[in-house]
Amino acid sequence: MKISCIICGKESLDKNTIGINKKLLGEDIEHYYCIDCLADYLECTVQDIIDKIEQFKEEGCKLFE
């Protein structure tokens, strides 16, 4: 299943991008953001998102590669 960004239309979002959307916005979301658009939506930096992905990976979260 190919998932695209709801804002910019970037296609084929990777597993980590999909995972961080679910982790921060809720498991049942229907629309996803690419990392850049998610950072804008959450009013944070892209690096903040990347850091969170790494943190969740280290914690063993199954949503991430």
C-alpha positions as CSV (number, residue, x, y, z in Angstrom):
1,M,0.0,0.0,0.0
2,K,1.5,3.3,-1.1
3,I,0.8,6.2,1.3
4,S,1.2,9.8,0.1
5,C,1.5,13.1,2.1
6,I,-1.9,14.8,2.5
7,I,-0.3,18.2,2.1
8,C,2.4,18.1,-0.6
9,G,1.5,14.8,-2.3
10,K,4.9,13.2,-1.7
11,E,4.4,9.5,-2.6
12,S,5.5,6.2,-1.0
13,L,6.2,7.4,2.5
14,D,8.6,5.1,4.3
15,K,7.8,2.9,7.4
16,N,9.4,5.4,9.8
17,T,7.4,8.3,8.4
18,I,4.2,6.3,8.7
19,G,5.2,5.2,12.2
20,I,5.8,8.7,13.5
21,N,2.5,9.9,12.1
22,K,0.7,7.0,14.0
23,K,2.7,7.6,17.1
24,L,2.1,11.4,17.3
25,L,-1.3,11.7,15.7
26,G,-3.0,8.4,16.7
27,E,-3.2,4.8,15.5
28,D,-6.4,5.3,13.6
29,I,-5.4,8.3,11.4
30,E,-6.4,8.2,7.8
31,H,-4.2,10.9,6.4
32,Y,-0.4,11.0,6.7
33,Y,2.2,13.7,6.4
34,C,5.8,13.6,5.0
35,I,8.4,14.5,7.6
36,D,8.6,18.2,6.3
37,C,4.8,18.7,6.4
38,L,4.5,16.9,9.7
39,A,7.1,19.3,11.2
40,D,5.1,22.3,9.9
41,Y,1.8,20.8,11.2
42,L,3.3,20.2,14.7
43,E,5.2,23.5,14.6
44,C,8.6,21.9,15.3
45,T,11.7,21.2,13.3
46,V,12.4,18.2,11.0
47,Q,15.3,17.4,13.3
48,D,12.8,17.2,16.2
49,I,10.8,14.5,14.3
50,I,14.0,12.6,13.3
51,D,15.1,12.6,17.0
52,K,11.7,11.3,18.1
53,I,11.9,8.5,15.5
54,E,15.3,7.5,16.9
55,Q,14.1,7.7,20.4
56,F,11.1,5.4,19.7
57,K,13.4,3.0,17.8
58,E,15.7,2.8,20.8
59,E,12.7,2.0,23.0
60,G,11.8,-0.9,20.7
61,C,8.6,0.5,19.3
62,K,7.2,-1.8,16.6
63,L,6.1,1.0,14.4
64,F,9.7,1.7,13.3
65,E,12.3,-0.2,11.3
